[in-house]
Amino acid sequence: MSGAKSSWPELVGILATLAATQIAHDRPDVAVEVLPPGAPLPPGYNAERVRVFIDNSGIVSQTPVIG
C-alpha cells in the first residue's frame, strides 16, 4: 500500500480501544497489538503490524507505528 499511513501521533493520549479502532479503519491490512507496560516484545520488524503501547490506565503512551 504505497502512500498508506504508517504512524498515528494523533492517537497518543487517547484510550487504546479507540486507537486500535482508528488504526484498523485507516489500515485494515495490518494487525494491531495493544501492549501494556512491561509486555515482552518479540524482536523484529513486521510491516503488517502496529504496536500500540499503553500505560496502566489503558491510554496510548507512544506514537503507534508500523513495525
C-alpha positions as CSV (number, residue, x, y, z in Angstrom):
1,M,0.0,0.0,0.0
2,S,2.2,2.8,-1.2
3,G,1.4,6.1,0.4
4,A,-0.6,4.4,3.2
5,K,-0.4,5.8,6.7
6,S,2.4,4.4,8.8
7,S,2.2,6.3,12.1
8,W,-0.5,7.8,14.3
9,P,0.9,10.5,16.5
10,E,-2.6,12.0,17.0
11,L,-3.6,8.9,19.0
12,V,-1.2,9.5,21.9
13,G,-3.2,10.3,25.0
14,I,-6.5,8.5,24.0
15,L,-7.9,5.2,25.1
16,A,-6.3,2.1,23.5
17,T,-9.7,0.8,22.2
18,L,-10.3,4.0,20.3
19,A,-6.8,4.0,18.9
20,A,-7.0,0.4,17.8
21,T,-10.3,1.1,16.0
22,Q,-8.8,4.1,14.2
23,I,-5.7,2.2,13.1
24,A,-7.9,-0.7,11.8
25,H,-10.0,1.8,9.9
26,D,-7.0,3.5,8.4
27,R,-5.1,0.3,7.7
28,P,-7.3,-2.8,7.5
29,D,-4.3,-4.7,6.1
30,V,-2.3,-4.6,9.4
31,A,-2.7,-6.3,12.7
32,V,-3.0,-4.1,15.8
33,E,-1.3,-5.2,19.0
34,V,-2.1,-3.4,22.2
35,L,0.8,-3.8,24.7
36,P,0.7,-2.9,28.4
37,P,3.8,-1.6,30.3
38,G,6.4,-4.3,30.6
39,A,4.9,-6.6,28.0
40,P,7.5,-8.9,26.3
41,L,8.3,-7.8,22.8
42,P,9.4,-10.3,20.1
43,P,12.2,-8.9,18.1
44,G,12.0,-7.9,14.5
45,Y,10.2,-5.6,12.1
46,N,6.8,-6.6,10.7
47,A,5.3,-4.5,8.0
48,E,1.9,-6.0,8.8
49,R,1.8,-5.0,12.5
50,V,1.2,-1.9,14.5
51,R,2.1,-2.0,18.2
52,V,0.1,0.3,20.5
53,F,1.9,0.9,23.8
54,I,-0.4,1.9,26.7
55,D,0.0,3.0,30.3
56,N,-1.6,1.4,33.3
57,S,-4.8,3.3,32.6
58,G,-5.2,2.0,29.0
59,I,-4.1,5.3,27.4
60,V,-1.8,5.3,24.4
61,S,1.7,6.4,25.7
62,Q,3.8,6.3,22.5
63,T,3.1,7.0,18.8
64,P,1.8,3.8,17.2
65,V,3.9,3.0,14.1
66,I,4.1,0.2,11.5
67,G,6.6,-2.4,12.5
